[in-house]
């Protein structure tokens, strides 16, 4: 019997099988190619993430995200209203008694000021993570020929990126110890005239002021986005009524109206930093006049704050400035009452992340429970640490309660935030065990 020729069905099945084999081969090849591309992208991503600038940015975004999630899951409540040790109604600030004769301003400071000043500026520096202090200082020092970078400054005064604050003491420390041919001083109670006089004499001025955070950097859903920020002033123009500022976050040559600068400057007691060559010290003295003397300067600040709270008893920043100055004069009970007023009226969430006068006031006024609450509300929103000053004073509060082990734990956490932090090392040496060589430690 003759074999039957293959029919159409067999041919169709054979064709389908062949096509299926080809598709499978193509799929395998395509899958291998996709896998290779994915693997290559992963390797490239890992290598790219090791570039310091990229790694820093990624670490910061992770820090912000994890902080936000933490504060969603376990939000830090609002500060409790302080229970004052003395009722508000009985508290009337008294002036300090001057112990140093006022130094009259020289005739040089009375000369008419030019209507416009613009200092030559060599190079703008955009800040790294939490680096407005080091970046601003780097720009200022570059005007005197210094050749370093913001990272050179940060590794000494804030070696951990997550450290949210640099104090004016730390800026001054760096200048005196790392740029020793220069001098640096900071004062409070500044005004438009002293800024203009310094700029007109070719001295750039660093100020600390209030700023507003980008919402993407919020600590949590209830973040008020209020922040502290350093600026370098390099000029002014009376015609436009504005200063020229080098802003390490927002860009060079920013124009800030006089009234806006004064309002944003107020929460920091009108603090300013001036850097100069040693041979120019007499000129700087003549410009500052009585404010050159630190005691006279604080007496000036006290008078300003007293006038401000008298003019507006609901001005929280004025009460805070008053409390800060009273701490300087070691009038701790009065300072605590001034801070009571400020916190009761209402202050920004980050106020005590940048200024620590209330910690000293409440500790020395024996208001330990409120000190502990205030310091915890300062460091808890930022992943439970990254504020060495709040940890330091929380430790002192625990020490006053008799918890030496808890105090030591706080001080060691502070040293993780800021390795070499002198105040934490001293606390451990004094109250736990001699551990550190304090010679030359940083502020």
C-alpha positions, 0 to 999 in steps of 0.5 A, a space after each residue: 500500500 502506497 504511503 500517503 503524502 503529507 497533508 496540509 495539517 502536517 505541514 501546518 504543524 511542522 511550520 508552527 513548531 519551527 516558528 515556536 522554536 524560533 520565537 523561543 530562541 529569540 525570547 532567550 536571546 532577548 531575555 539574556 540581553 535584557 538581563 545583561 542591560 539590567 546588570 550593567 545598569 546596576 553595576 553603573 548605579 553602584 559605581 556612580 553612587 560611590 562618587 562622593 557628591 552623588 553618595 552625599 546626595 543619595 544619603 541625604 535623600 534617604 535621611 530625609 525620607 527615613 526621618 519623614 517616615 519616622 515622624 509619620 509613624 511616631 510624631 513628636 508632639 508640640 512643645 508643652 506650655 512651660 509652667 513658669 516658676 514665677 507668674 508672668 505678671 510679676 516679671 519685669 526685666 531689669 537692666 544690667 548695671 554697666 561695669 565697663 565704661 562705654 567706648 565712644 565711636 570714633 569720628 571715622 564711623 561718623 563719616 557719611 556712607 556711600 550710597 552704594 557698595 559692591 565688594 569684589 567677590 572671587 567665587 560663589 560656593 554652593 553648599 553641600 548637605 547641611 553645609 551653609 555655615 562651611 560654604 559661607 565661611 569658605 566664600 568669606 575666606 576666599 576673599 582673603 586669599 584662602 584656597 580651601 573648600 567647604 569640605 575642608 571646613 566641614 570635616 573640622 567643625 561638622 564632620 558628620 553630614 547629618 549634623 544640622 547646625 554650626 555655631 558662630 563659635 565654631 566658625 570663629 574657631 576654624 578661622 583662628 586655628 586653620 586660617 591663622 593669619 586672619 582674625 574673626 569676631 562675632 557680635 549681636 545687636 547689629 543694625 543696618 548701619 553697622 552692616 553698611 559701615 563694615 561693607 563700606 570699609 571693605 569687610 564682608 559680613 556673615 549673618 545668621 537669619 531665618 529661612 524657609 525650607 524646601 517642602 521636599 526637605 520636611 521632617 514630617 507632615 507637620 513641619 513648619 519648614 522654618 530654618 536657620 541659614 548663613 549668608 555672606 553680605 558683599 554689598 548694599 544699595 540705598 537706591 534700591 534699599 537692598 543688600 547683596 548677599 551670596 546665598 550658598 543655597 539659593 545662588 549668588 548676588 541675591 538682593 535682600 530688601 533692608 526690611 526683609 533682612 531685619 525681620 529675618 535677622 531678628 530671631 538670631 539676636 541680629 548676630 553678625 561675624 566679621 573677619 579681618 587681617 590683624 593689622 586692621 583690628 583698630 579700624 574694625 574697633 573704630 567701626 564697632 565702637 562700644 560694641 567691640 567690647 563683648 560686655 558692652 555689646 551684650 548690654 546693648 542687646 539687653 536694652 534692645 530686647 527690653 525695648 522690643 518686649 515693651 513695645 510688643 509683649 506678644 513678640 516671641 522672638 523679642 522674648 527669646 532674644 531677651 532670654 538669650 542675653 539674660 543667660 549671658 549675664 547669668 541671670 538664669 531665673 529671669 532668662 527662664 521666665 523670658 523663655 517661658 513667655 517666648 515658648 508660650 507665645 509660640 516659636 518655630 519647631 527648629 528654634 532650639 536646634 540652632 540656639 541653646 540659651 534656653 537649655 542653660 537657662 532651664 538647667 541653672 534655674 533648676 527647671 530640669 523636667 522642662 529641660 528634658 522635654 525641650 531637649 527631647 523635642 529638639 533631637 527626636 524629630 531628626 532621627 533621634 539624634 544629630 543635635 549634639 548640643 541638645 544631647 549634651 544638655 539632655 545628659 546634664 538634665 539626666 545627671 541632675 536627676 541622678 542618672 549618670 549612665 543615661 547622661 554618659 549615653 547622651 554624651 557619647 551619642 553627642 560625640 558620634 554626631 560631632 567627633 571631638 565635641 569638647 563640651 561632651 568630652 569634658 562632661 565625660 571626663 568630669 562626671 564619668 571617667 577621665 577619658 579624653 585629652 581636652 587640649 586643643 579640642 574643638 568647641 
